[in-house]
Each structure stands twice: as C-alpha cells, then as structure tokens.
Amino acid sequence: MAAANKILEQAQNRAQEQGYNYRGALLPTEAYQVLQAMPEAKVVDVRCCAELDWVGRVPGAVEVELMTYPGMQPNPHFVEQLKEQAAEDAVLLLLCRTGVRSDKAATLLSQHGFTHCYNILGGFEGDKDEAGHRGLKTGWKAAGLPWVQG
C-alpha cells in the first residue's frame, strides 16, 4: 500500500506540473501497480463499445462510453452511469485509446464530485509507431499489461 501511495503522489505531482484539472496522471505500468496494491481501485475504460469489442479490453475494468459509436457523440449520461458503478471517493484510473478522452473524462468527473481521478497517460493503444500502427510503442498494450480481445 505504501508503494501505491508513493506512485499516486508522483502522479499528483505530474498532474500539477502539467496543469491537469484532476488528481493525477499515471503511466500504464504505474496504474497497474496501483491496481495490484489497491484492489478497490478501478480502471474506468471510457472508449466506445466498438473499440472494446474490436480492439480489446482490460479485464475487470468498468466500461462507460464517454462518446458513443457511431458518430462519436457525447454520452449525456456518462457521469450518472459511472455513479452507478463507482463511489465518488473511489480511486478511478481512467483509460481510453490514447489518453485524450480519458483526460476529458477525468476533468468532467472531477467537476462532478469524484475526488480521486487519475488519467492513464498513453491510453490503451498509445502513439502510432513509424508504420502508423498503435499498440506497439506506448500505452497499456505496449507495456505488456493484461488485456483480452473478442
């Protein structure tokens, strides 16, 4: 638990340095270490259902679309849907494809009373490599962390 608290403190410092409007910013490996040490922490995957089905998902993650497919329109019920699955004081580790939507989700949730929102930098698939492919350079998959497909 002490190791997890140290990681979360580093994430808080990183968020302050970058000017983020939520509790902290974690590297994927840090997020996984927090999950191992704090089973009550939750990965909240905000990707659309199509991405989860076609690209892959993190086992045990709470899945609530920030943007809906098709059309990638904002989900007007996002905050309420998450409130049904997580307490406002829970440690939430937000994940999307590259870290952009999860940044928005962490900000939105923080504005609605969630006090421990952490964005997972690089997201599930991360940056494109030299060949234009994701999932090999940065992010959850590239770090070799648990995920399933199909």
Secondary structure by P-SEA (a helix, b strand, c coil): caaaaaaaaaaaaaaaaacccccccccaaaaaaaaaacccccccccccaaaaacccccccccccccccccccccccaaaaaaaaccccccccccccccaaaaaaaaaaaaaacccbbbbbcccccccccccccccccccccccccccccc
